[in-house]
Amino acid sequence: MRDRVSAAGWDTCIVVNDARIVLGRLGRSALTGGSDATVEQAMSEGPSTIRPDTTLEAITQRLREQKLTTALVTTLEGTLVGLLRLDDAERALGRG
């Protein structure tokens, strides 16, 4: 998994089931560590998410306050919609 994520240019990996329901997230430490742990063992369960109808202004404020660079977007049922980067959100708001 580390090689696939690295080759794609990412430093995080969202773990989903066959129905695209978010199960967890593999962060930098899990992806750069030398452990032979399985994805299930290494992932952080229940990552924080936002809904698609949250305003960009609210998302960027939340990300800045929490010193985060990305927001995981899911439906109410937990289905993965996407990952929003703070720099993309700020650019869309004319701040970047």
PyMOL CGO cylinders between C-alpha atoms (Angstrom):
from pymol import cmd
from pymol.cgo import CYLINDER

trace = [
    CYLINDER, 0.00, 0.00, 0.00, 2.83, 2.42, 0.84, 0.3, 1, 1, 1, 1, 1, 1,
    CYLINDER, 2.83, 2.42, 0.84, 4.28, 2.13, -2.66, 0.3, 1, 1, 1, 1, 1, 1,
    CYLINDER, 4.28, 2.13, -2.66, 0.92, 2.74, -4.34, 0.3, 1, 1, 1, 1, 1, 1,
    CYLINDER, 0.92, 2.74, -4.34, 0.15, 5.80, -2.24, 0.3, 1, 1, 1, 1, 1, 1,
    CYLINDER, 0.15, 5.80, -2.24, 3.65, 7.22, -2.70, 0.3, 1, 1, 1, 1, 1, 1,
    CYLINDER, 3.65, 7.22, -2.70, 3.59, 6.60, -6.46, 0.3, 1, 1, 1, 1, 1, 1,
    CYLINDER, 3.59, 6.60, -6.46, 0.33, 8.54, -6.68, 0.3, 1, 1, 1, 1, 1, 1,
    CYLINDER, 0.33, 8.54, -6.68, 1.98, 11.51, -4.94, 0.3, 1, 1, 1, 1, 1, 1,
    CYLINDER, 1.98, 11.51, -4.94, -0.12, 11.34, -1.77, 0.3, 1, 1, 1, 1, 1, 1,
    CYLINDER, -0.12, 11.34, -1.77, 0.88, 11.29, 1.89, 0.3, 1, 1, 1, 1, 1, 1,
    CYLINDER, 0.88, 11.29, 1.89, -2.45, 9.96, 3.17, 0.3, 1, 1, 1, 1, 1, 1,
    CYLINDER, -2.45, 9.96, 3.17, -4.77, 7.15, 2.17, 0.3, 1, 1, 1, 1, 1, 1,
    CYLINDER, -4.77, 7.15, 2.17, -8.50, 6.88, 2.83, 0.3, 1, 1, 1, 1, 1, 1,
    CYLINDER, -8.50, 6.88, 2.83, -9.62, 3.34, 3.60, 0.3, 1, 1, 1, 1, 1, 1,
    CYLINDER, -9.62, 3.34, 3.60, -13.09, 2.40, 2.30, 0.3, 1, 1, 1, 1, 1, 1,
    CYLINDER, -13.09, 2.40, 2.30, -15.09, -0.80, 2.00, 0.3, 1, 1, 1, 1, 1, 1,
    CYLINDER, -15.09, -0.80, 2.00, -16.65, -2.16, -1.20, 0.3, 1, 1, 1, 1, 1, 1,
    CYLINDER, -16.65, -2.16, -1.20, -19.57, 0.27, -0.85, 0.3, 1, 1, 1, 1, 1, 1,
    CYLINDER, -19.57, 0.27, -0.85, -17.12, 3.24, -0.55, 0.3, 1, 1, 1, 1, 1, 1,
    CYLINDER, -17.12, 3.24, -0.55, -18.02, 3.76, 3.12, 0.3, 1, 1, 1, 1, 1, 1,
    CYLINDER, -18.02, 3.76, 3.12, -15.08, 5.38, 4.90, 0.3, 1, 1, 1, 1, 1, 1,
    CYLINDER, -15.08, 5.38, 4.90, -13.54, 3.04, 7.47, 0.3, 1, 1, 1, 1, 1, 1,
    CYLINDER, -13.54, 3.04, 7.47, -10.38, 4.94, 8.33, 0.3, 1, 1, 1, 1, 1, 1,
    CYLINDER, -10.38, 4.94, 8.33, -7.36, 6.88, 7.23, 0.3, 1, 1, 1, 1, 1, 1,
    CYLINDER, -7.36, 6.88, 7.23, -3.69, 6.04, 6.87, 0.3, 1, 1, 1, 1, 1, 1,
    CYLINDER, -3.69, 6.04, 6.87, -1.66, 9.12, 7.71, 0.3, 1, 1, 1, 1, 1, 1,
    CYLINDER, -1.66, 9.12, 7.71, 1.98, 9.98, 7.12, 0.3, 1, 1, 1, 1, 1, 1,
    CYLINDER, 1.98, 9.98, 7.12, 3.29, 8.01, 10.10, 0.3, 1, 1, 1, 1, 1, 1,
    CYLINDER, 3.29, 8.01, 10.10, 1.46, 4.84, 9.05, 0.3, 1, 1, 1, 1, 1, 1,
    CYLINDER, 1.46, 4.84, 9.05, 2.68, 5.21, 5.47, 0.3, 1, 1, 1, 1, 1, 1,
    CYLINDER, 2.68, 5.21, 5.47, 6.30, 6.04, 6.24, 0.3, 1, 1, 1, 1, 1, 1,
    CYLINDER, 6.30, 6.04, 6.24, 6.83, 3.62, 9.12, 0.3, 1, 1, 1, 1, 1, 1,
    CYLINDER, 6.83, 3.62, 9.12, 8.66, 0.36, 8.62, 0.3, 1, 1, 1, 1, 1, 1,
    CYLINDER, 8.66, 0.36, 8.62, 5.95, -1.75, 10.21, 0.3, 1, 1, 1, 1, 1, 1,
    CYLINDER, 5.95, -1.75, 10.21, 4.51, -4.83, 8.55, 0.3, 1, 1, 1, 1, 1, 1,
    CYLINDER, 4.51, -4.83, 8.55, 1.10, -4.06, 10.04, 0.3, 1, 1, 1, 1, 1, 1,
    CYLINDER, 1.10, -4.06, 10.04, -1.96, -4.61, 7.90, 0.3, 1, 1, 1, 1, 1, 1,
    CYLINDER, -1.96, -4.61, 7.90, -3.97, -1.62, 6.67, 0.3, 1, 1, 1, 1, 1, 1,
    CYLINDER, -3.97, -1.62, 6.67, -6.67, -2.47, 9.20, 0.3, 1, 1, 1, 1, 1, 1,
    CYLINDER, -6.67, -2.47, 9.20, -4.12, -2.43, 12.03, 0.3, 1, 1, 1, 1, 1, 1,
    CYLINDER, -4.12, -2.43, 12.03, -2.37, 0.76, 10.89, 0.3, 1, 1, 1, 1, 1, 1,
    CYLINDER, -2.37, 0.76, 10.89, -5.35, 2.97, 10.02, 0.3, 1, 1, 1, 1, 1, 1,
    CYLINDER, -5.35, 2.97, 10.02, -6.93, 5.55, 12.29, 0.3, 1, 1, 1, 1, 1, 1,
    CYLINDER, -6.93, 5.55, 12.29, -10.60, 4.60, 12.54, 0.3, 1, 1, 1, 1, 1, 1,
    CYLINDER, -10.60, 4.60, 12.54, -13.46, 7.05, 12.21, 0.3, 1, 1, 1, 1, 1, 1,
    CYLINDER, -13.46, 7.05, 12.21, -11.70, 10.08, 10.72, 0.3, 1, 1, 1, 1, 1, 1,
    CYLINDER, -11.70, 10.08, 10.72, -13.39, 13.45, 10.98, 0.3, 1, 1, 1, 1, 1, 1,
    CYLINDER, -13.39, 13.45, 10.98, -15.52, 14.30, 7.94, 0.3, 1, 1, 1, 1, 1, 1,
    CYLINDER, -15.52, 14.30, 7.94, -17.61, 17.10, 6.48, 0.3, 1, 1, 1, 1, 1, 1,
    CYLINDER, -17.61, 17.10, 6.48, -20.74, 16.98, 4.36, 0.3, 1, 1, 1, 1, 1, 1,
    CYLINDER, -20.74, 16.98, 4.36, -20.93, 18.15, 0.72, 0.3, 1, 1, 1, 1, 1, 1,
    CYLINDER, -20.93, 18.15, 0.72, -23.39, 20.92, 1.63, 0.3, 1, 1, 1, 1, 1, 1,
    CYLINDER, -23.39, 20.92, 1.63, -20.97, 22.59, 4.08, 0.3, 1, 1, 1, 1, 1, 1,
    CYLINDER, -20.97, 22.59, 4.08, -19.96, 26.00, 2.76, 0.3, 1, 1, 1, 1, 1, 1,
    CYLINDER, -19.96, 26.00, 2.76, -16.43, 26.53, 1.54, 0.3, 1, 1, 1, 1, 1, 1,
    CYLINDER, -16.43, 26.53, 1.54, -16.09, 29.43, 3.97, 0.3, 1, 1, 1, 1, 1, 1,
    CYLINDER, -16.09, 29.43, 3.97, -16.99, 27.17, 6.91, 0.3, 1, 1, 1, 1, 1, 1,
    CYLINDER, -16.99, 27.17, 6.91, -14.65, 24.43, 5.74, 0.3, 1, 1, 1, 1, 1, 1,
    CYLINDER, -14.65, 24.43, 5.74, -11.67, 26.74, 5.29, 0.3, 1, 1, 1, 1, 1, 1,
    CYLINDER, -11.67, 26.74, 5.29, -12.26, 28.34, 8.69, 0.3, 1, 1, 1, 1, 1, 1,
    CYLINDER, -12.26, 28.34, 8.69, -12.44, 24.92, 10.35, 0.3, 1, 1, 1, 1, 1, 1,
    CYLINDER, -12.44, 24.92, 10.35, -9.29, 23.72, 8.59, 0.3, 1, 1, 1, 1, 1, 1,
    CYLINDER, -9.29, 23.72, 8.59, -7.34, 26.85, 9.55, 0.3, 1, 1, 1, 1, 1, 1,
    CYLINDER, -7.34, 26.85, 9.55, -8.51, 26.69, 13.18, 0.3, 1, 1, 1, 1, 1, 1,
    CYLINDER, -8.51, 26.69, 13.18, -7.55, 23.02, 13.46, 0.3, 1, 1, 1, 1, 1, 1,
    CYLINDER, -7.55, 23.02, 13.46, -4.30, 23.53, 11.52, 0.3, 1, 1, 1, 1, 1, 1,
    CYLINDER, -4.30, 23.53, 11.52, -5.31, 20.92, 8.94, 0.3, 1, 1, 1, 1, 1, 1,
    CYLINDER, -5.31, 20.92, 8.94, -4.57, 20.88, 5.21, 0.3, 1, 1, 1, 1, 1, 1,
    CYLINDER, -4.57, 20.88, 5.21, -7.39, 18.61, 4.02, 0.3, 1, 1, 1, 1, 1, 1,
    CYLINDER, -7.39, 18.61, 4.02, -11.03, 17.82, 4.74, 0.3, 1, 1, 1, 1, 1, 1,
    CYLINDER, -11.03, 17.82, 4.74, -12.57, 14.43, 4.07, 0.3, 1, 1, 1, 1, 1, 1,
    CYLINDER, -12.57, 14.43, 4.07, -15.98, 14.81, 2.41, 0.3, 1, 1, 1, 1, 1, 1,
    CYLINDER, -15.98, 14.81, 2.41, -18.61, 12.10, 2.91, 0.3, 1, 1, 1, 1, 1, 1,
    CYLINDER, -18.61, 12.10, 2.91, -22.35, 11.71, 2.68, 0.3, 1, 1, 1, 1, 1, 1,
    CYLINDER, -22.35, 11.71, 2.68, -24.42, 11.38, 5.85, 0.3, 1, 1, 1, 1, 1, 1,
    CYLINDER, -24.42, 11.38, 5.85, -24.16, 7.59, 5.41, 0.3, 1, 1, 1, 1, 1, 1,
    CYLINDER, -24.16, 7.59, 5.41, -20.35, 7.78, 5.31, 0.3, 1, 1, 1, 1, 1, 1,
    CYLINDER, -20.35, 7.78, 5.31, -19.88, 7.27, 1.56, 0.3, 1, 1, 1, 1, 1, 1,
    CYLINDER, -19.88, 7.27, 1.56, -16.70, 8.89, 0.29, 0.3, 1, 1, 1, 1, 1, 1,
    CYLINDER, -16.70, 8.89, 0.29, -17.29, 11.93, -1.90, 0.3, 1, 1, 1, 1, 1, 1,
    CYLINDER, -17.29, 11.93, -1.90, -13.74, 13.27, -1.98, 0.3, 1, 1, 1, 1, 1, 1,
    CYLINDER, -13.74, 13.27, -1.98, -10.90, 15.05, -0.24, 0.3, 1, 1, 1, 1, 1, 1,
    CYLINDER, -10.90, 15.05, -0.24, -10.80, 18.84, -0.24, 0.3, 1, 1, 1, 1, 1, 1,
    CYLINDER, -10.80, 18.84, -0.24, -7.42, 20.54, 0.09, 0.3, 1, 1, 1, 1, 1, 1,
    CYLINDER, -7.42, 20.54, 0.09, -7.26, 23.79, 2.00, 0.3, 1, 1, 1, 1, 1, 1,
    CYLINDER, -7.26, 23.79, 2.00, -5.19, 25.50, -0.70, 0.3, 1, 1, 1, 1, 1, 1,
    CYLINDER, -5.19, 25.50, -0.70, -7.79, 24.55, -3.33, 0.3, 1, 1, 1, 1, 1, 1,
    CYLINDER, -7.79, 24.55, -3.33, -10.63, 25.86, -1.15, 0.3, 1, 1, 1, 1, 1, 1,
    CYLINDER, -10.63, 25.86, -1.15, -8.81, 29.14, -0.51, 0.3, 1, 1, 1, 1, 1, 1,
    CYLINDER, -8.81, 29.14, -0.51, -8.02, 29.53, -4.21, 0.3, 1, 1, 1, 1, 1, 1,
    CYLINDER, -8.02, 29.53, -4.21, -11.71, 29.01, -5.03, 0.3, 1, 1, 1, 1, 1, 1,
    CYLINDER, -11.71, 29.01, -5.03, -12.57, 31.73, -2.51, 0.3, 1, 1, 1, 1, 1, 1,
    CYLINDER, -12.57, 31.73, -2.51, -10.06, 34.06, -4.15, 0.3, 1, 1, 1, 1, 1, 1,
    CYLINDER, -10.06, 34.06, -4.15, -7.55, 33.92, -1.29, 0.3, 1, 1, 1, 1, 1, 1,
    CYLINDER, -7.55, 33.92, -1.29, -4.80, 31.87, -2.82, 0.3, 1, 1, 1, 1, 1, 1,
]
cmd.load_cgo(trace, "trace")
